[in-house]
Amino acid sequence: GKQHYASVRIYHGNKKAELTALVDTGNSLRDPVSGAPVLVVDHMTADQLLGITIDQLSKPIETLASGKYQGLRLIPYTSVGQPAGMMLGLRVDRLLINGKEEKMIVAFAPQQIGRDRHFQALAGVML
C-alpha cells in the first residue's frame, strides 16, 4: 500500500497530544463494538493523555478491570507472526487528522511505534 503521513491532534479532558501518523492502507483495525476505525498511538501518548504506564498497557484486561480509567475498552488485534492480542482503546473527546475532525477510537500500543520516530501513530484506510 502507498504510505503517507498525517498530522494528528488529540484532545481529551484538559490534555492534548500532537503526533504524526503513518497512514497504512494495510491497517483496517476497527472497534468491534461501534465498528469505528481505530488510530493506534504509542505508549507515550497514553501517558500524556491518561497517565497510563507501559506496564498497564501491556496488561489491558487487568487495567480495564481496575476501573481506574473511565471509558476504556478492549480492541482486539492480530499482527503478523503474533497471536491475537488486546489493546486498550478510548473514544477521545476530539480527534483531528490533518485538521479534519474524525470519529475514531484511539488504541494504545504498549510499545514504541515507528522505529525511527518519524511517526508515533498508525492510521488505516479511512483517509
C-alpha positions in Angstrom: 0.0 0.0 0.0 1.0 3.6 -0.5 2.3 5.3 2.6 1.9 8.9 3.6 1.9 10.8 6.8 -0.8 12.8 8.6 -0.7 15.2 11.5 -2.9 14.2 14.4 -4.2 16.2 17.3 -6.0 14.5 20.2 -7.9 16.4 22.9 -9.1 14.5 26.0 -10.3 16.3 29.1 -7.7 19.0 29.6 -4.9 17.1 27.9 -3.7 17.5 24.4 -1.3 15.3 22.3 0.1 16.2 18.9 1.7 13.5 16.8 2.4 12.2 13.3 0.6 9.2 12.0 1.7 6.8 9.2 -1.3 6.2 7.0 -1.0 2.5 6.2 -3.7 1.2 3.8 -3.0 -2.3 5.2 -4.3 -1.4 8.6 -8.0 -1.9 8.8 -8.3 -2.2 12.6 -11.8 -1.4 13.8 -13.5 -1.2 17.2 -15.6 -4.4 17.5 -18.4 -2.6 19.3 -19.0 0.5 17.2 -17.3 -0.5 14.0 -15.4 2.8 14.2 -11.9 2.9 12.7 -9.0 2.8 15.1 -6.0 5.1 15.3 -3.1 3.2 17.1 -0.9 5.5 19.1 2.2 4.8 21.2 2.7 4.4 24.9 4.0 8.0 25.3 0.7 9.3 24.0 -1.2 7.1 26.5 0.9 8.6 29.3 0.4 12.1 28.0 -3.4 11.8 27.8 -4.2 9.4 30.6 -1.1 8.9 32.7 -1.2 5.2 31.9 2.1 3.3 32.1 3.6 0.8 29.6 3.1 -1.8 32.3 -0.6 -1.0 32.5 -0.9 -1.0 28.7 0.7 -4.4 28.5 -1.9 -5.8 30.9 -5.0 -4.4 29.3 -7.6 -6.7 30.9 -6.3 -6.0 34.4 -6.1 -2.3 33.8 -9.6 -2.2 32.4 -10.9 -4.2 35.4 -9.2 -1.9 37.9 -11.9 0.7 37.0 -9.3 3.5 37.4 -9.7 4.9 33.9 -13.1 6.0 32.6 -14.2 5.0 29.1 -11.5 2.4 28.3 -12.4 -0.6 26.1 -10.6 -3.5 24.6 -9.6 -3.5 20.9 -8.6 -7.0 19.6 -5.8 -7.1 17.0 -3.7 -9.6 15.2 -0.3 -8.8 13.8 1.9 -10.9 11.5 3.5 -13.8 13.4 1.9 -12.9 16.7 -1.1 -14.5 18.4 -4.2 -12.3 18.7 -3.8 -9.6 21.3 -5.7 -6.9 23.0 -5.0 -3.2 23.2 -6.7 -0.6 25.4 -8.8 1.8 23.4 -10.6 5.1 24.2 -13.1 7.3 22.4 -11.4 10.6 23.0 -13.2 14.0 23.2 -11.8 15.3 19.9 -9.5 13.9 17.2 -8.2 15.9 14.3 -6.4 14.4 11.4 -4.8 17.0 9.1 -7.2 19.5 10.8 -10.3 17.4 10.0 -12.4 16.1 12.8 -12.6 12.3 12.8 -14.7 9.9 14.8 -12.2 7.3 15.6 -11.2 5.2 18.6 -7.7 5.7 19.8 -5.9 2.5 20.8 -2.8 2.5 22.9 0.1 0.2 21.9 2.4 -0.8 24.8 5.4 -0.2 22.6 7.0 2.4 20.5 5.6 2.9 17.1 7.9 3.7 14.3 11.5 2.6 14.7 12.9 5.9 13.6 10.4 8.1 15.4 9.2 9.9 12.2 5.7 8.8 13.3 4.1 7.9 16.6 0.7 6.6 15.4 -0.8 4.3 12.7 -3.9 5.2 10.8 -5.8 2.9 8.4 -7.8 3.1 5.2 -10.3 5.8 6.1 -8.1 8.7 5.0 
